[in-house]
């Protein structure tokens, strides 16, 4: 039985109660060839459009890009700042080294691998430190060599001092025997005994004050010319106090040896200061024990300054201190003035 659905092109026939069958819409036999042609034409047009698009790209599968010249555009924003700009960049690498970065090879967006170099530090500061360390090492080696030489000299002085003590002891015993046999005057024996005992006691006193024995050299009495000559072996003469040196200071200056003096308030404590003043060497006069010790240490540890002082001491031979003729004339003039009523 045909129902109203036939109007929509669908037919349904009931072959049994409750069962329905659907069939394709009916096509007019006259329109069927036209529909086939239309479908064929659409397929041909689609194929043509796809071939044209593929041939237009030259067979490329990747998308094409268009290039153009980059031009500088106008400034859109300006930022102004004032103050001191510090362009030095430093990096702290754990507890190893730090310094100025010379070259950066990566940033936070760079993928890095193990053992890859990401930056280089300027090596100039480290090269300077190495050079300074080498210089310090050379200086230390030189200081060690100097100390070794000083130690060798001290050992030699110790040996020489022991020899001098033995000589003084033998001389005393020999003269003592000669006096007992009436071959020598007791004065010579007493002189030898005094020299021996004085040397021994001075050595003990120096040891008690912490002075190494090898630093002390006791010289025997010798002729005056030889005595002046051995002043040249000394770098500095330390004057006594409160009874200062008289002719001893003059002898030292004449021989070219500087004298460090401490000037007091009494006549005996001012003689060496007067001698240095007339010699043109007031810088060697001190007014206190502290200044005395400080000046002696400075001259002993500053070879350049000591050499300048020694040059001034050598020039002091032409000063009024050693001008005997002028001194005699001045003294005679004073005597004449004293005789006037």
Residue frames relative to the residue before (quaternion, step in Angstrom):
aa qw qx qy qz dx dy dz
X 1.0000 0.0000 0.0000 0.0000 0.00 0.00 0.00
X 0.3027 -0.7564 0.5577 0.1584 3.62 -0.83 1.01
X 0.1978 -0.7836 0.5827 0.0861 3.49 -0.86 1.08
X 0.7602 -0.3870 0.2696 0.4468 3.55 -1.33 -0.22
X 0.5161 0.6535 -0.4177 0.3635 3.59 1.19 -0.29
X 0.5186 0.6417 -0.4213 0.3765 3.55 1.15 -0.32
X 0.5841 0.5906 -0.3745 0.4120 3.53 1.15 -0.51
X 0.6983 0.4304 -0.2653 0.5067 3.62 1.16 -0.55
X 0.6073 -0.5877 0.3529 0.4014 3.59 1.14 0.18
X 0.6348 0.4862 -0.3386 0.4960 3.59 1.19 0.24
X 0.1551 -0.7881 0.5916 0.0695 3.56 -0.85 0.95
X 0.0524 -0.7784 0.6251 0.0237 3.53 -1.01 0.72
X 0.0854 -0.7852 0.6132 0.0148 3.51 -0.85 1.00
X 0.2814 -0.7485 0.5809 0.1519 3.51 -0.98 0.91
X 0.1548 -0.8036 0.5701 0.0729 3.56 -0.53 1.12
X 0.7790 0.0467 -0.0308 0.6245 3.44 1.25 -0.34
X 0.6138 -0.5545 0.3893 0.4052 3.51 -1.08 0.47
X 0.8253 0.2106 -0.1862 0.4898 3.64 -0.93 1.00
X 0.6770 0.4252 -0.3053 0.5174 3.69 1.20 0.06
X 0.0681 -0.7919 0.6068 0.0045 3.54 -0.97 1.04
X 0.1579 -0.7651 0.6178 0.0898 3.63 -1.16 0.60
X 0.2330 -0.7616 0.5927 0.1202 3.60 -1.05 0.92
X 0.1181 -0.7852 0.6061 0.0466 3.56 -1.02 0.72
X 0.6001 -0.5634 0.4254 0.3761 3.65 -1.20 0.57
X 0.5880 -0.5821 0.4093 0.3845 3.54 -1.13 0.58
X 0.4997 -0.6537 0.4811 0.3024 3.51 -1.06 0.62
X 0.1782 -0.7651 0.6122 0.0900 3.61 -1.05 0.90
X 0.4826 -0.6637 0.4919 0.2909 3.45 -1.01 0.90
X 0.5058 -0.6666 0.4436 0.3209 3.63 -0.76 0.90
X 0.6336 0.5275 -0.3521 0.4430 3.59 1.02 -0.56
X 0.7103 0.4676 -0.2636 0.4554 3.66 1.00 -0.80
X 0.5280 0.6677 -0.4140 0.3225 3.62 1.12 -0.43
X 0.6663 0.4793 -0.3422 0.4573 3.69 0.76 -0.74
X 0.6393 0.5318 -0.3363 0.4422 3.58 1.01 -0.71
X 0.6483 0.5124 -0.3236 0.4610 3.57 0.99 -0.74
X 0.6347 0.5279 -0.3363 0.4533 3.59 0.97 -0.78
X 0.6539 0.5141 -0.3145 0.4574 3.57 0.94 -0.87
X 0.6506 0.5253 -0.3243 0.4423 3.56 0.96 -0.87
X 0.6500 0.5113 -0.3208 0.4617 3.58 0.96 -0.82
X 0.6470 0.5190 -0.3201 0.4578 3.59 0.95 -0.83
X 0.6569 0.5141 -0.3141 0.4533 3.59 0.94 -0.87
X 0.6520 0.5107 -0.3192 0.4606 3.59 0.92 -0.80
X 0.6433 0.5197 -0.3246 0.4590 3.60 0.99 -0.78
X 0.6535 0.5090 -0.3140 0.4640 3.56 0.99 -0.88
X 0.6591 0.5067 -0.3191 0.4550 3.62 0.92 -0.81
X 0.6492 0.5131 -0.3254 0.4577 3.60 0.94 -0.77
X 0.6523 0.5064 -0.3159 0.4672 3.59 0.98 -0.83
X 0.6476 0.5215 -0.3224 0.4524 3.57 1.01 -0.82
X 0.6544 0.5146 -0.3179 0.4537 3.57 0.95 -0.87
X 0.6664 0.4939 -0.3108 0.4640 3.60 0.95 -0.81
X 0.6582 0.5019 -0.3228 0.4590 3.61 0.96 -0.74
X 0.6361 0.5256 -0.3338 0.4556 3.55 1.02 -0.75
X 0.6578 0.5080 -0.3136 0.4592 3.56 0.94 -0.84
X 0.6705 0.4925 -0.3040 0.4642 3.61 0.97 -0.79
X 0.6720 0.4814 -0.2961 0.4786 3.57 0.95 -0.81
X 0.6160 0.5629 -0.3517 0.4243 3.59 1.07 -0.63
X 0.6856 0.4468 -0.2821 0.5007 3.65 1.10 -0.50
X 0.4817 -0.6846 0.4372 0.3288 3.58 1.25 0.02
X 0.6601 -0.5248 0.3167 0.4341 3.57 1.07 0.46
X 0.4597 0.6828 -0.4562 0.3383 3.60 1.24 0.14
X 0.3257 -0.7419 0.5566 0.1835 3.47 -1.17 0.76
X 0.6535 0.4985 -0.3060 0.4805 3.61 1.27 -0.44
X 0.5524 -0.6122 0.4342 0.3626 3.61 -1.08 0.53
X 0.4221 -0.7037 0.5160 0.2456 3.60 -1.06 0.68
X 0.2252 -0.7661 0.5921 0.1089 3.54 -1.19 0.71
X 0.2822 -0.7338 0.5947 0.1680 3.50 -1.20 0.56
X 0.2150 -0.7875 0.5690 0.0991 3.60 -0.79 1.03
X 0.0165 -0.7819 0.6232 -0.0087 3.51 -1.23 0.61
X 0.5922 -0.5857 0.4308 0.3475 3.61 -1.19 0.54
X 0.3685 -0.7242 0.5430 0.2117 3.55 -0.96 0.96
X 0.1066 -0.8007 0.5891 0.0233 3.55 -0.76 0.99
X 0.4698 -0.6634 0.5088 0.2835 3.56 -1.16 0.70
X 0.2765 -0.7878 0.5342 0.1326 3.45 -0.78 1.09
X 0.6819 -0.4750 0.3495 0.4328 3.58 -1.21 0.00
X 0.5499 -0.5929 0.4752 0.3467 3.58 -1.24 0.57
X 0.2378 -0.8093 0.5271 0.1029 3.52 -0.70 1.13
X 0.8073 0.0455 -0.0105 0.5883 3.60 1.16 -0.53
X 0.1509 -0.7711 0.6156 0.0609 3.60 -1.11 0.76
X 0.1353 -0.7802 0.6086 0.0517 3.57 -0.94 1.02
X 0.1140 -0.7948 0.5950 0.0353 3.61 -0.75 1.04
X 0.0026 0.7883 -0.6147 0.0285 3.60 -1.09 0.80
X 0.1742 -0.7690 0.6070 0.0989 3.56 -1.24 0.49
X 0.5501 0.5970 -0.4577 0.3626 3.56 -1.24 0.46
X 0.6334 -0.5222 0.4135 0.3938 3.54 -1.35 -0.13
X 0.2179 -0.7789 0.5801 0.0969 3.53 -0.85 1.05
X 0.1345 -0.7918 0.5943 0.0418 3.56 -0.68 1.13
X 0.1557 -0.8374 0.5219 0.0454 3.53 -0.41 1.25
X 0.4784 0.6706 -0.4397 0.3579 3.59 1.25 0.11
X 0.1077 -0.7909 0.6019 0.0253 3.56 -0.79 1.05
X 0.0747 -0.8019 0.5924 0.0174 3.58 -0.73 1.00
X 0.1791 -0.7681 0.6078 0.0922 3.53 -1.22 0.54
X 0.2147 -0.7542 0.6099 0.1149 3.55 -1.00 0.85
X 0.1072 -0.8041 0.5844 0.0225 3.56 -0.52 1.19
X 0.8013 -0.2351 0.1242 0.5359 3.55 -0.09 1.28
X 0.6927 -0.3985 0.3416 0.4947 3.55 -0.80 -1.07
X 0.4410 0.7178 -0.4366 0.3157 3.57 1.22 0.45
X 0.7700 -0.2768 0.2413 0.5218 3.59 -0.22 -1.23
X 0.0889 -0.7613 0.6384 0.0703 3.52 -1.30 0.39
X 0.1852 0.7821 -0.5775 0.1430 3.53 -1.14 0.59
X 0.6947 -0.4552 0.3500 0.4332 3.53 -1.32 -0.18
X 0.4147 -0.7092 0.5154 0.2435 3.57 -0.87 1.01
X 0.2409 -0.7836 0.5616 0.1116 3.55 -0.82 1.05
X 0.8030 -0.0049 0.0455 0.5942 3.58 1.04 -0.74
X 0.1737 -0.7709 0.6075 0.0801 3.59 -0.95 0.94
X 0.1659 -0.8265 0.5366 0.0383 3.57 -0.67 1.12
X 0.7897 0.1468 -0.0926 0.5885 3.62 1.21 -0.08
X 0.1708 -0.7582 0.6159 0.1288 3.53 -1.31 0.36
X 0.7637 -0.3804 0.2482 0.4587 3.57 -1.27 -0.21
X 0.6994 0.4623 -0.2707 0.4731 3.59 1.18 -0.45
X 0.5668 0.6041 -0.3813 0.4104 3.58 1.28 -0.01
X 0.3667 -0.7024 0.5662 0.2272 3.53 -0.99 0.89
X 0.0732 -0.8155 0.5741 -0.0031 3.59 -0.60 1.13
X 0.2953 -0.7380 0.5846 0.1626 3.49 -1.33 0.45
X 0.6841 -0.4705 0.3595 0.4259 3.54 -1.28 0.18
X 0.8360 0.1566 -0.1718 0.4971 3.55 -1.07 0.91
X 0.4592 0.6657 -0.4696 0.3542 3.60 1.18 0.31
X 0.4040 -0.7013 0.5344 0.2438 3.59 -0.96 0.86
X 0.1488 -0.8168 0.5552 0.0496 3.56 -0.70 1.10
X 0.7996 -0.0058 0.0040 0.6005 3.61 1.21 -0.34
X 0.2405 -0.7470 0.6018 0.1485 3.54 -1.26 0.47
X 0.2937 -0.7524 0.5701 0.1504 3.56 -0.97 0.96
X 0.5552 -0.6140 0.4482 0.3374 3.56 -1.04 0.79
X 0.2906 -0.8107 0.4814 0.1631 3.63 -0.49 1.11
X 0.4517 0.7239 -0.4507 0.2622 3.64 1.20 -0.20
X 0.6548 0.5125 -0.3256 0.4501 3.60 0.96 -0.81
X 0.6679 0.4874 -0.3053 0.4723 3.57 1.02 -0.76
X 0.6161 0.5290 -0.3457 0.4701 3.59 1.07 -0.67
X 0.6346 0.5191 -0.3290 0.4686 3.58 1.06 -0.75
X 0.6472 0.5117 -0.3231 0.4635 3.58 1.00 -0.80
X 0.6385 0.5200 -0.3281 0.4629 3.56 1.01 -0.80
X 0.6501 0.5107 -0.3175 0.4645 3.59 0.96 -0.86
X 0.6554 0.5049 -0.3112 0.4676 3.57 0.98 -0.85
X 0.6466 0.5154 -0.3212 0.4616 3.57 1.00 -0.82
X 0.6410 0.5105 -0.3256 0.4717 3.58 1.01 -0.75
X 0.6414 0.5106 -0.3277 0.4696 3.57 1.01 -0.79
X 0.6451 0.5090 -0.3193 0.4720 3.59 0.99 -0.81
X 0.6384 0.5227 -0.3286 0.4596 3.56 1.04 -0.77
X 0.6468 0.5064 -0.3209 0.4715 3.59 0.97 -0.82
X 0.6472 0.5128 -0.3207 0.4641 3.58 1.01 -0.82
X 0.6444 0.5133 -0.3213 0.4669 3.57 1.01 -0.81
X 0.6405 0.5126 -0.3275 0.4688 3.57 0.99 -0.78
X 0.6407 0.5117 -0.3275 0.4696 3.57 1.00 -0.78
X 0.6438 0.5186 -0.3222 0.4613 3.57 0.99 -0.83
X 0.6339 0.5171 -0.3303 0.4708 3.57 1.02 -0.77
X 0.6472 0.5153 -0.3223 0.4602 3.57 0.98 -0.84
X 0.6437 0.5128 -0.3208 0.4689 3.58 1.03 -0.83
X 0.6566 0.5074 -0.3134 0.4619 3.58 0.96 -0.85
X 0.6375 0.5154 -0.3330 0.4658 3.56 1.02 -0.73
X 0.6445 0.5080 -0.3203 0.4732 3.55 1.02 -0.80
X 0.6474 0.5102 -0.3198 0.4672 3.56 1.01 -0.82
X 0.6343 0.5254 -0.3284 0.4623 3.57 1.04 -0.76
X 0.6490 0.5046 -0.3162 0.4734 3.55 0.98 -0.84
X 0.6494 0.5084 -0.3210 0.4656 3.58 1.01 -0.79
X 0.6397 0.5207 -0.3254 0.4623 3.58 1.01 -0.78
X 0.6450 0.5098 -0.3232 0.4686 3.56 0.99 -0.79
X 0.6428 0.5095 -0.3223 0.4727 3.56 1.04 -0.78
X 0.6516 0.5076 -0.3163 0.4665 3.57 1.00 -0.83
X 0.6243 0.5337 -0.3446 0.4546 3.56 1.02 -0.72
X 0.6572 0.4966 -0.3133 0.4727 3.55 0.94 -0.85
X 0.6629 0.4996 -0.3164 0.4591 3.58 0.95 -0.82
X 0.6309 0.5359 -0.3321 0.4522 3.57 1.04 -0.78
X 0.6434 0.5129 -0.3256 0.4658 3.56 0.97 -0.79
X 0.6348 0.5193 -0.3286 0.4683 3.55 1.04 -0.76
X 0.6500 0.5183 -0.3197 0.4546 3.59 0.96 -0.84
X 0.6484 0.5088 -0.3207 0.4667 3.57 1.01 -0.79
X 0.6493 0.5037 -0.3211 0.4707 3.55 0.98 -0.79
X 0.6427 0.5179 -0.3264 0.4607 3.59 0.98 -0.80
X 0.6565 0.5040 -0.3173 0.4629 3.56 0.97 -0.86
X 0.6525 0.5068 -0.3190 0.4643 3.57 0.98 -0.78
X 0.6640 0.4918 -0.3125 0.4685 3.61 0.91 -0.85
X 0.6437 0.5212 -0.3301 0.4528 3.59 0.97 -0.82
X 0.6469 0.5139 -0.3215 0.4627 3.56 0.99 -0.79
X 0.6814 0.4828 -0.2994 0.4614 3.60 0.86 -0.92
X 0.6450 0.5189 -0.3303 0.4535 3.59 0.98 -0.76
X 0.6869 0.4675 -0.2908 0.4745 3.56 0.88 -0.90
X 0.5981 0.5518 -0.3629 0.4540 3.55 1.10 -0.63
X 0.6540 0.5007 -0.3083 0.4759 3.60 0.98 -0.80
X 0.6645 0.5040 -0.3120 0.4551 3.58 0.95 -0.84
X 0.6250 0.5194 -0.3430 0.4711 3.57 1.07 -0.65
X 0.6393 0.5287 -0.3284 0.4516 3.56 0.97 -0.79
X 0.7160 0.4054 -0.2378 0.5162 3.59 1.15 -0.61
X 0.4707 -0.7095 0.4097 0.3273 3.56 1.32 0.23
X 0.4543 0.6742 -0.4633 0.3526 3.57 1.11 0.69
X 0.7754 0.2084 -0.0984 0.5879 3.58 1.27 -0.27
X 0.5187 -0.6448 0.4580 0.3246 3.54 -1.09 0.71
X 0.5927 -0.5885 0.4131 0.3628 3.61 -1.09 0.62
X 0.5651 0.6124 -0.3928 0.3891 3.61 1.11 -0.51
X 0.6515 0.5086 -0.3145 0.4668 3.58 1.00 -0.82
X 0.6405 0.5151 -0.3230 0.4691 3.55 1.02 -0.76
X 0.6637 0.5070 -0.3048 0.4578 3.57 0.92 -0.86
X 0.6302 0.5306 -0.3341 0.4580 3.56 1.06 -0.75
X 0.6685 0.4899 -0.2996 0.4726 3.59 0.94 -0.85
X 0.6444 0.5176 -0.3230 0.4611 3.56 1.02 -0.79
X 0.6436 0.5253 -0.3208 0.4549 3.57 1.00 -0.83
X 0.6547 0.5095 -0.3144 0.4614 3.58 0.95 -0.87
X 0.6626 0.5102 -0.3044 0.4560 3.58 0.93 -0.88
X 0.7098 0.4548 -0.2718 0.4642 3.57 0.79 -0.96
X 0.6331 0.5278 -0.3367 0.4553 3.58 1.02 -0.75
X 0.6458 0.5143 -0.3186 0.4658 3.56 0.97 -0.83
X 0.6715 0.4994 -0.2968 0.4600 3.56 0.93 -0.88
X 0.6895 0.4745 -0.2916 0.4631 3.60 0.91 -0.84
X 0.6349 0.5169 -0.3329 0.4678 3.57 1.02 -0.69
X 0.6253 0.5275 -0.3288 0.4719 3.53 1.07 -0.72
X 0.6603 0.4965 -0.3064 0.4729 3.60 0.93 -0.80
X 0.6508 0.5176 -0.3190 0.4548 3.56 0.98 -0.83
X 0.6465 0.5135 -0.3183 0.4658 3.56 1.01 -0.79
X 0.6449 0.5120 -0.3196 0.4689 3.58 0.99 -0.78
X 0.6506 0.5182 -0.3211 0.4528 3.59 1.00 -0.77
X 0.7062 0.4348 -0.2566 0.4964 3.62 1.13 -0.59
X 0.5943 -0.6125 0.3497 0.3864 3.57 1.24 0.19
X 0.4940 0.6332 -0.4436 0.3978 3.60 1.21 0.32
X 0.4487 -0.6983 0.4870 0.2719 3.56 -0.78 1.03
X 0.5430 -0.6488 0.4179 0.3310 3.61 -0.87 0.84
X 0.6503 0.5422 -0.3365 0.4122 3.58 1.01 -0.71
X 0.6207 0.5427 -0.3493 0.4451 3.59 1.26 -0.21
X 0.6647 0.4688 -0.2957 0.5009 3.59 1.28 -0.10
X 0.0384 -0.7748 0.6310 -0.0096 3.52 -0.93 0.98
X 0.1379 -0.7871 0.5996 0.0437 3.56 -0.66 1.16
X 0.1815 -0.8052 0.5602 0.0694 3.53 -0.65 1.17
X 0.4370 -0.6962 0.5010 0.2709 3.56 -0.95 0.79
X 0.6230 -0.5195 0.4159 0.4111 3.55 -1.30 0.18
X 0.0093 0.7922 -0.6073 0.0590 3.56 -0.84 1.06
X 0.6952 -0.4509 0.3285 0.4533 3.65 -1.20 0.20
X 0.6544 -0.5771 0.3276 0.3624 3.54 -1.11 0.76
X 0.6417 0.5277 -0.3357 0.4439 3.62 0.91 -0.81
X 0.6677 0.4763 -0.2972 0.4889 3.58 0.99 -0.82
X 0.6049 0.5636 -0.3466 0.4431 3.55 1.11 -0.70
X 0.6609 0.4833 -0.3028 0.4878 3.59 0.97 -0.83
X 0.6451 0.5426 -0.3261 0.4278 3.59 0.99 -0.79
X 0.6960 0.4766 -0.3019 0.4441 3.61 0.92 -0.75
X 0.4586 0.6508 -0.4606 0.3924 3.61 1.25 0.01
X 0.6035 0.5885 -0.3558 0.4035 3.58 1.13 -0.57
X 0.6179 0.5441 -0.3457 0.4501 3.56 1.22 -0.33
X 0.6549 0.4957 -0.3023 0.4838 3.59 1.28 -0.26
X 0.3831 -0.7189 0.5351 0.2238 3.58 -1.08 0.75
X 0.8128 0.0278 0.0543 0.5794 3.56 1.04 -0.76
X 0.2143 -0.7550 0.6071 0.1247 3.57 -1.08 0.80
X 0.2037 -0.7812 0.5829 0.0914 3.59 -0.74 1.10
X 0.3326 -0.7735 0.5106 0.1745 3.54 -0.53 1.22
X 0.4935 -0.6539 0.4952 0.2893 3.57 -1.28 0.52
X 0.0777 -0.7720 0.6295 0.0412 3.55 -1.32 0.32
X 0.5589 -0.1253 -0.8195 -0.0217 1.68 -2.07 1.42
X 0.6348 0.4771 -0.3576 0.4913 3.61 1.20 -0.21
X 0.1902 -0.8294 0.5187 0.0827 3.54 -0.15 1.31
X 0.6250 -0.5585 0.3998 0.3710 3.53 -1.30 0.32
X 0.2948 -0.7340 0.5899 0.1624 3.53 -1.24 0.63
X 0.8122 0.1470 -0.0618 0.5612 3.56 -0.09 -1.27
X 0.5618 0.5997 -0.3988 0.4070 3.62 1.13 -0.48
X 0.6520 0.4941 -0.3125 0.4828 3.61 1.01 -0.78
X 0.6409 0.5169 -0.3248 0.4654 3.59 1.00 -0.80
X 0.6446 0.5187 -0.3226 0.4596 3.60 0.97 -0.83
X 0.6602 0.5134 -0.3157 0.4482 3.59 0.92 -0.89
X 0.6705 0.4872 -0.3009 0.4718 3.59 0.93 -0.87
X 0.6327 0.5278 -0.3331 0.4584 3.59 1.00 -0.77
X 0.6959 0.4541 -0.2622 0.4906 3.58 1.07 -0.74
X 0.5796 -0.6298 0.3638 0.3675 3.63 1.25 -0.05
X 0.5472 0.6090 -0.3959 0.4159 3.59 1.24 0.31
X 0.4003 -0.7222 0.5019 0.2574 3.67 -0.67 1.00
X 0.2125 -0.7657 0.5993 0.0964 3.56 -1.15 0.75
X 0.1902 -0.7558 0.6180 0.1036 3.58 -0.83 1.03
X 0.0616 -0.8352 0.5455 -0.0327 3.56 -0.58 1.19
X 0.2446 -0.7175 0.6331 0.1565 3.52 -1.31 0.56
X 0.2077 -0.8096 0.5429 0.0815 3.56 -0.55 1.20
X 0.1881 -0.8008 0.5642 0.0710 3.56 -0.88 1.05
X 0.6681 -0.4999 0.3805 0.3987 3.57 -1.24 -0.58
X 0.6724 0.4815 -0.3006 0.4750 3.61 1.17 -0.39
X 0.6796 -0.4894 0.3513 0.4186 3.53 -1.33 0.31
X 0.6850 0.5004 -0.2978 0.4378 3.59 0.82 -0.97
X 0.7187 0.4445 -0.2569 0.4690 3.61 1.10 -0.64
X 0.6903 0.4705 -0.2721 0.4775 3.58 1.30 0.05
X 0.4462 0.7177 -0.4519 0.2857 3.60 1.23 -0.09
X 0.6871 0.4729 -0.3007 0.4624 3.61 0.77 -0.95
X 0.6181 0.5355 -0.3461 0.4598 3.60 1.08 -0.66
X 0.6408 0.5110 -0.3231 0.4731 3.58 1.03 -0.75
X 0.6350 0.5296 -0.3278 0.4570 3.58 0.99 -0.82
X 0.6807 0.4815 -0.2941 0.4672 3.61 0.89 -0.89
X 0.6184 0.5433 -0.3493 0.4477 3.59 1.06 -0.66
X 0.6934 0.4545 -0.2735 0.4876 3.60 0.89 -0.90
X 0.6510 0.4972 -0.3218 0.4748 3.60 1.17 -0.42
X 0.4928 -0.6760 0.4234 0.3478 3.59 1.28 -0.11
X 0.5935 0.5610 -0.3538 0.4559 3.57 1.19 0.61
X 0.0871 0.8389 -0.5339 0.0605 3.64 0.74 0.96
X 0.5809 0.6050 -0.3819 0.3882 3.63 1.17 -0.42
X 0.6404 0.5102 -0.3279 0.4712 3.60 1.29 -0.18
X 0.5844 0.5577 -0.3708 0.4582 3.60 1.30 0.12
X 0.0920 -0.7925 0.6019 0.0334 3.61 -0.89 0.94
X 0.3683 -0.7571 0.5047 0.1910 3.57 -1.25 0.44
X 0.7751 0.2062 -0.1496 0.5782 3.62 1.24 0.01
X 0.6454 -0.5290 0.3793 0.3996 3.55 -1.25 0.38
X 0.6294 0.5376 -0.3373 0.4484 3.59 1.04 -0.73
X 0.6699 0.4807 -0.2974 0.4813 3.57 0.94 -0.90
X 0.6094 0.5636 -0.3387 0.4431 3.56 1.07 -0.77
X 0.7025 0.4552 -0.2668 0.4776 3.58 0.84 -0.99
X 0.6464 0.5276 -0.3249 0.4453 3.59 0.99 -0.79
X 0.6615 0.4976 -0.3081 0.4690 3.59 0.94 -0.87
X 0.6455 0.5151 -0.3265 0.4598 3.59 0.95 -0.82
X 0.6663 0.4929 -0.3091 0.4664 3.62 0.94 -0.81
X 0.6439 0.5298 -0.3310 0.4418 3.58 0.97 -0.82
X 0.6882 0.4681 -0.2868 0.4744 3.57 0.89 -0.90
X 0.6643 0.5122 -0.3118 0.4461 3.59 1.04 -0.72
X 0.7627 0.3648 -0.1930 0.4979 3.61 1.10 -0.62
X 0.6961 0.3978 -0.2709 0.5328 3.61 1.25 0.00
X 0.2345 -0.8154 0.5106 0.1397 3.62 0.07 1.24
X 0.6377 0.5417 -0.3453 0.4250 3.61 0.97 -0.74
X 0.6793 0.4719 -0.2897 0.4816 3.57 0.90 -0.88
X 0.6405 0.5222 -0.3286 0.4571 3.57 0.98 -0.79
X 0.6389 0.5254 -0.3343 0.4516 3.60 1.00 -0.75
X 0.6339 0.5136 -0.3359 0.4708 3.60 1.03 -0.74
X 0.6434 0.5117 -0.3219 0.4696 3.60 0.98 -0.80
X 0.6511 0.5112 -0.3260 0.4566 3.59 0.95 -0.81
X 0.6155 0.5308 -0.3474 0.4676 3.59 1.09 -0.65
X 0.6543 0.4954 -0.3111 0.4793 3.59 1.01 -0.79
X 0.6286 0.5292 -0.3374 0.4594 3.58 1.04 -0.74
X 0.6456 0.5121 -0.3298 0.4607 3.59 0.97 -0.80
X 0.6732 0.4864 -0.3010 0.4687 3.60 1.05 -0.73
X 0.5506 0.6356 -0.3906 0.3746 3.61 1.23 -0.34
X 0.4930 0.6585 -0.4419 0.3579 3.61 1.18 -0.20
X 0.7079 0.4274 -0.2626 0.4972 3.58 1.15 -0.54
X 0.4706 0.6748 -0.4454 0.3531 3.61 1.24 0.17
X 0.6923 -0.4777 0.3439 0.4174 3.55 -1.34 0.14
X 0.5261 0.6498 -0.4118 0.3623 3.60 1.19 -0.39
X 0.7907 0.2789 -0.1349 0.5280 3.57 0.97 -0.83
X 0.4915 0.6202 -0.4498 0.4141 3.58 1.26 0.40
X 0.1946 -0.8340 0.5079 0.0929 3.58 0.15 1.32
X 0.6442 0.5304 -0.3413 0.4327 3.59 0.95 -0.77
X 0.6706 0.4784 -0.3078 0.4761 3.60 0.85 -0.88
X 0.6337 0.5274 -0.3340 0.4568 3.57 1.00 -0.80
X 0.6509 0.5141 -0.3190 0.4585 3.61 0.96 -0.84
X 0.6622 0.4978 -0.3151 0.4631 3.60 0.89 -0.87
X 0.6535 0.5037 -0.3232 0.4635 3.58 0.94 -0.82
X 0.6569 0.5059 -0.3171 0.4604 3.57 0.96 -0.83
X 0.6474 0.5093 -0.3216 0.4669 3.61 0.96 -0.80
X 0.6382 0.5213 -0.3341 0.4575 3.60 0.99 -0.77
X 0.6322 0.5158 -0.3345 0.4715 3.57 1.03 -0.72
X 0.6342 0.5272 -0.3319 0.4579 3.59 0.98 -0.80
X 0.6585 0.5037 -0.3103 0.4652 3.56 0.95 -0.84
X 0.6363 0.5178 -0.3333 0.4647 3.54 1.01 -0.73
X 0.6458 0.5279 -0.3142 0.4534 3.57 1.06 -0.75
X 0.6625 0.5171 -0.3131 0.4425 3.63 1.09 -0.59
X 0.5475 0.6201 -0.4080 0.3864 3.56 1.16 -0.41
X 0.4899 -0.6696 0.4700 0.3010 3.56 -1.02 0.86
